[in-house]
Amino acid sequence: MADSVDRVFVHALNTVKKVPKTGAARPPPSDRLRLYGLYKQAMEGDVDGVMERPSSGTGAPEDEVQRERDKWDAWNSQRGLSRTESKRRYIEALIETMHRYANTPDAKELVSELEFVWNQIKSNSDSSSDSSPNASRRFQQPASGSDGPMKVLSPMSEQDEAELRSQRQMELEDDEEEAETQSNKGSGRWQRKVERAITNLSAEVAALREQITAGREWRSKKDKSFPAWLGWVVWTVTKHLLVDFFILGTVLLWMRRRKDKRLEDLVRAALQLTREYVRKVLPSR
């Protein structure tokens, strides 16, 4: 069941990426924070030990710090949930949110597709818990007046339907192979392990991309803040002064070896004027 939840979770992440292109209404911050907290809990576990709660004094604007605090609190509110349970709640919360705010045909098609896949997973889980070994192979009786079992109309796209048919065909082939020889059983187990590893890797890559994007946005905003700009100005001026002093010292040493004290006399006169000016401007102690 955990593998099935992982696959639907990746499907839900792909759905979220497609939502902005549909022109659907954006959910309020409370719903977005709830989804964010479940997503982070599903990808990284408890926030404790991963990052500290953002605080002021980092040079970032206060409104930006408050947004980061809200995201941290949303993540922390899901503390203690397992990753599988967090993925389940994320999928259900996303479906519920999209039903309320999916106001375009494309967005409604996306949520219908995701809900259909999720219902299939839940129904398969319920059927697998049946005590009869052939429970998953039973079909519903046809309605009166019909010629056969009712078809379930899938709201999935043609590509997803093809993938679903391919997966079902692979499952049937695996069942046949498992019935033939023990070696084929081992091959089927190995294939499931590979699929599980690919699913987990896809989810981890999605989380890593989000972290990199968030880190770049945070660094960009921090670099554009006034303290960062002031620090850059101070560093630039200090660097130029050090270079100028080094060049001046080198020239003075070279002229002294040639017994030419004109530049040295000018420097001493400038320092004398500076000391007198400072003595006059600064209050006497």
C-alpha positions in Angstrom: 0.0 0.0 0.0 2.9 2.3 0.8 4.2 1.9 -2.8 0.8 2.8 -4.2 0.6 5.9 -2.0 4.0 7.0 -3.2 2.9 6.7 -6.8 -0.2 8.7 -6.2 1.8 11.2 -4.2 4.1 11.8 -7.2 1.1 12.1 -9.4 -0.3 14.8 -7.0 3.0 16.7 -7.2 2.7 16.7 -11.0 -0.9 17.9 -10.7 0.2 20.9 -8.6 2.8 21.8 -11.3 0.0 21.8 -13.9 -2.5 23.8 -11.9 -1.1 27.3 -12.6 -1.4 26.7 -16.4 -5.2 26.1 -16.0 -6.0 29.6 -14.7 -7.7 28.1 -11.6 -8.4 30.4 -8.6 -5.6 30.4 -6.0 -6.5 28.9 -2.6 -6.2 31.2 0.5 -2.9 31.2 2.5 -4.4 28.9 5.2 -5.0 26.1 2.7 -1.7 26.6 1.0 0.2 26.4 4.3 -1.7 23.2 5.3 -0.6 21.6 2.0 3.0 22.9 2.5 3.2 21.4 6.0 2.0 18.0 4.9 4.3 18.1 1.9 7.4 18.9 4.0 6.4 16.3 6.6 6.0 13.7 3.9 9.4 14.5 2.3 11.6 15.2 5.3 9.8 14.1 8.5 9.7 16.3 11.6 11.0 19.8 11.3 13.0 19.3 14.6 16.7 18.8 13.7 16.1 20.0 10.1 15.9 23.8 10.6 15.2 26.2 13.4 12.2 28.6 13.5 13.1 31.8 11.6 13.8 34.8 13.7 14.4 38.5 13.2 17.9 40.0 13.0 19.0 38.3 9.8 18.7 41.4 7.7 15.6 40.2 5.8 12.4 42.2 5.8 10.0 41.5 8.6 7.2 40.4 6.3 9.5 37.9 4.7 10.5 36.6 8.1 6.9 36.3 9.1 6.1 34.2 6.0 8.9 31.9 6.7 7.7 31.5 10.3 4.2 30.6 9.1 5.7 28.0 6.8 7.7 26.6 9.7 4.7 26.5 12.0 2.6 24.7 9.3 5.4 22.1 9.0 5.7 21.7 12.8 1.9 21.3 13.1 2.3 17.9 11.3 4.9 16.7 13.7 4.8 13.0 14.6 3.1 11.9 11.3 4.7 9.1 9.4 5.8 9.9 5.8 3.2 7.5 4.3 0.4 9.0 6.4 1.5 12.5 5.5 1.4 11.6 1.8 -2.2 10.2 2.3 -3.3 13.4 4.0 -1.6 15.6 1.4 -3.4 13.8 -1.4 -6.8 14.1 0.3 -6.2 17.7 1.2 -5.2 18.6 -2.3 -8.3 16.9 -3.8 -10.5 18.7 -1.3 -8.9 22.1 -2.0 -9.0 21.7 -5.7 -12.7 20.8 -5.6 -13.3 24.1 -3.9 -11.2 26.3 -6.1 -10.9 24.5 -9.4 -13.2 26.8 -11.4 -11.9 26.1 -14.9 -12.5 23.0 -17.1 -8.8 22.1 -17.2 -8.5 22.3 -13.4 -11.6 20.3 -12.9 -10.2 17.6 -15.2 -6.9 17.5 -13.2 -8.7 17.1 -9.9 -11.0 14.4 -11.4 -8.0 12.5 -12.7 -6.2 12.7 -9.4 -9.3 11.7 -7.5 -9.9 8.7 -9.8 -6.4 7.4 -9.3 -6.6 7.9 -5.5 -10.0 6.1 -5.3 -8.5 3.2 -7.3 -5.7 2.9 -4.8 -8.1 3.0 -1.8 -10.5 0.5 -3.4 -7.6 -1.8 -4.2 -6.5 -1.6 -0.6 -10.0 -2.4 0.6 -10.3 -5.4 -1.8 -6.8 -6.7 -0.8 -7.9 -6.9 2.9 -10.7 -9.3 2.0 -10.3 -12.8 3.5 -11.1 -14.5 0.3 -8.0 -15.1 -1.9 -10.0 -14.4 -5.1 -11.6 -11.3 -3.7 -9.6 -9.0 -6.0 -10.7 -11.0 -9.0 -14.5 -10.7 -8.4 -16.5 -8.4 -10.7 -19.7 -6.5 -9.9 -22.9 -8.0 -11.3 -24.2 -6.1 -14.3 -27.2 -3.9 -13.9 -30.5 -5.2 -15.0 -31.0 -4.9 -18.7 -27.3 -4.6 -19.5 -25.1 -7.1 -21.4 -22.1 -7.2 -19.0 -20.3 -5.5 -16.3 -20.5 -1.7 -16.2 -17.5 0.2 -17.5 -15.8 2.8 -15.3 -15.3 5.9 -17.3 -11.8 7.2 -16.5 -11.2 11.0 -16.5 -7.5 10.3 -17.1 -5.7 11.5 -20.2 -4.9 9.1 -23.0 -1.2 9.0 -21.9 -2.1 8.1 -18.3 -4.6 5.5 -19.6 -1.9 3.9 -21.7 0.4 3.9 -18.7 -2.3 2.3 -16.6 -2.9 -0.4 -19.1 0.8 -1.0 -19.4 1.1 -1.3 -15.6 -1.9 -3.8 -15.5 -0.3 -5.8 -18.3 3.0 -5.9 -16.4 1.2 -7.1 -13.3 -0.5 -9.9 -15.2 2.8 -10.9 -16.7 4.4 -10.9 -13.3 1.7 -13.1 -11.9 2.2 -15.6 -14.7 6.0 -15.6 -14.2 5.6 -16.1 -10.5 3.3 -19.1 -11.1 5.9 -20.7 -13.5 9.3 -20.7 -11.6 10.9 -19.5 -8.4 13.5 -17.5 -10.4 10.8 -15.5 -12.0 9.4 -14.7 -8.5 12.8 -13.3 -7.6 12.8 -11.3 -10.8 9.4 -9.9 -10.0 10.5 -8.9 -6.5 13.5 -7.2 -8.0 11.4 -5.3 -10.4 9.1 -4.1 -7.7 12.1 -2.9 -5.7 13.4 -1.0 -8.7 10.0 0.6 -9.2 9.9 1.5 -5.5 13.4 3.0 -5.6 12.5 5.1 -8.8 9.3 6.4 -7.1 11.2 7.4 -3.9 14.0 9.0 -6.1 11.4 11.0 -8.0 9.9 12.3 -4.8 13.3 13.2 -3.3 14.3 15.0 -6.5 11.1 17.1 -6.4 11.9 18.0 -2.7 15.5 18.9 -3.6 14.4 21.1 -6.5 11.9 22.9 -4.2 14.7 23.5 -1.5 17.1 24.8 -4.1 14.5 27.2 -5.5 13.5 28.4 -2.1 17.2 28.9 -1.1 17.9 30.9 -4.2 14.9 33.1 -3.7 15.8 33.7 0.0 19.5 34.5 -0.9 18.4 36.8 -3.7 16.1 38.8 -1.4 18.7 38.9 1.3 21.4 40.2 -1.1 19.1 43.0 -2.2 18.4 44.2 1.4 19.9 47.5 2.7 22.4 45.8 5.2 23.8 43.7 2.4 24.2 46.7 0.1 25.9 48.7 2.9 28.3 45.9 3.6 29.2 45.7 -0.1 30.0 49.4 -0.1 32.1 49.2 3.0 34.1 46.3 1.7 34.7 48.0 -1.7 36.0 51.2 -0.1 38.2 49.3 2.3 39.6 47.2 -0.5 40.5 50.2 -2.5 42.1 52.0 0.4 44.3 49.0 1.2 45.4 48.8 -2.4 46.2 52.6 -2.4 48.2 52.3 0.8 50.2 49.4 -0.6 51.0 51.3 -3.8 51.9 54.4 -1.8 54.2 52.5 0.6 55.9 50.8 -2.3 56.6 54.1 -4.1 57.9 55.7 -0.8 60.3 52.8 -0.3 61.6 53.1 -3.9 62.1 56.9 -3.6 63.8 56.6 -0.3 66.4 54.2 -1.8 67.0 56.8 -4.4 67.3 59.4 -1.7 64.4 61.4 -3.0 62.3 62.7 -0.2 59.8 64.9 -2.1 56.9 62.5 -1.9 57.7 61.6 1.7 57.7 65.3 2.7 54.3 65.7 1.0 52.9 62.7 2.9 54.2 64.1 6.2 52.7 67.5 5.4 49.3 65.9 4.6 49.4 63.9 7.9 50.2 67.0 9.8 47.3 68.9 8.3 45.0 65.9 9.0 46.0 65.9 12.7 45.5 69.6 13.0 42.1 69.4 11.4 41.0 66.5 13.6 42.3 68.4 16.7 40.2 71.4 15.8 37.0 69.6 14.8 36.8 66.9 17.5 35.9 68.3 21.0 38.7 68.3 23.5 38.5 65.9 26.3 
